[in-house]
Amino acid sequence: MKKIALFAMAVLMTACSMIQKDDDQTTTVAIDWAEAYFNCDYHSAETLSTPESRRWLQFAASNTTQQDLDLLKQQVAEVEATDYFPIANDTLRVVELLVSHYLSPTLHEAKQEEEGLFHITVVKRKGEWKVRMEGLPRSEKQSRD
């Protein structure tokens, strides 16, 4: 009986270690992707994204102006992970990020926002974690306007 209990504990500890490793990797991928994306480095963001996300990155890049890039030079976007949410299966996570000093598109020109809260979906494909975009990121934080 002791051998079974020890074996079960070893399996449980290994599983917990693997889950923690996946959670750490998803958080790292989400942060790296967001740092690239919110600082308009769409090529780097693409390497951390799923293939179907490419069209959203191209759309974002096509709407980025020199004026936007000049604004980013004054203060780059900063990213911090605040939470993550494992979903029902072991190949999908949602990472919550707090992004400071990011460019927010408006009707006429982009403006720099103090901070926003974003939920980034990260999926495991062929053993690697990648960001899956289903649209352009939108802040979950309510505007005071």
VENHUTA-V501919 format. One record per pair of residues at least 4 apart in sequence whose ideal C-beta (glycine too) atoms are under 7 Angstrom apart, sorted by the first residue. I is the first residue (numbers start at 1). J is the second residue. Records with the same first field share a line. If there is no record, write none. Layout:
I = J ; J
This chain:
1 = 5
2 = 6
3 = 7
4 = 8
5 = 9
6 = 10
7 = 11
8 = 12
9 = 13
10 = 14
11 = 15
12 = 16
13 = 17
14 = 18
15 = 19
16 = 20
17 = 21
18 = 22
19 = 23
20 = 24
21 = 25
22 = 26
23 = 27 ; 84
24 = 28
25 = 29 ; 129
26 = 30 ; 84 ; 93 ; 95 ; 122 ; 129
27 = 31 ; 81 ; 84 ; 95
28 = 32
29 = 33 ; 48 ; 122 ; 129 ; 130 ; 131
30 = 34 ; 81 ; 95 ; 97 ; 120 ; 122 ; 131
31 = 35 ; 79 ; 81 ; 97
32 = 36 ; 48
33 = 37 ; 45 ; 48 ; 49 ; 120 ; 131
34 = 38 ; 79 ; 97 ; 99 ; 118 ; 120
35 = 39 ; 79
36 = 41 ; 44 ; 45 ; 48
37 = 45
38 = 77 ; 79 ; 99 ; 102
39 = 72 ; 76 ; 77
40 = 64 ; 68 ; 69 ; 72
41 = 45
42 = 46 ; 57 ; 60 ; 61
45 = 49 ; 57
46 = 54 ; 57
48 = 130 ; 131
49 = 53 ; 54 ; 57 ; 130 ; 131 ; 133
50 = 123 ; 125 ; 130 ; 132
53 = 57 ; 131 ; 132 ; 133
54 = 58
55 = 59
56 = 60 ; 133 ; 135 ; 136
57 = 61
58 = 62
59 = 63
60 = 64 ; 136
63 = 105
64 = 68 ; 69
66 = 70
67 = 71 ; 109
68 = 72 ; 103 ; 110
69 = 73
71 = 103 ; 110 ; 112
72 = 76 ; 103
75 = 101 ; 112
76 = 101
77 = 99 ; 100 ; 101 ; 102
78 = 100 ; 101
79 = 97 ; 99
80 = 97 ; 98
81 = 95 ; 97
82 = 96 ; 97 ; 98
83 = 96
84 = 93 ; 94 ; 95 ; 96
85 = 93 ; 94
86 = 93
87 = 92 ; 93 ; 94
91 = 123 ; 124
92 = 123
93 = 122
94 = 119 ; 120 ; 121
95 = 120 ; 122
96 = 117 ; 119
97 = 118 ; 120
98 = 115 ; 117
99 = 115 ; 116 ; 118
100 = 114 ; 115
101 = 112
102 = 113 ; 116
103 = 110 ; 112
104 = 110 ; 111 ; 113
105 = 110
106 = 110 ; 111
116 = 139 ; 141
117 = 139 ; 140 ; 141
118 = 137 ; 139 ; 140
119 = 140
120 = 131
121 = 131 ; 132
122 = 129 ; 130 ; 131
123 = 130 ; 132
124 = 128 ; 129
125 = 130
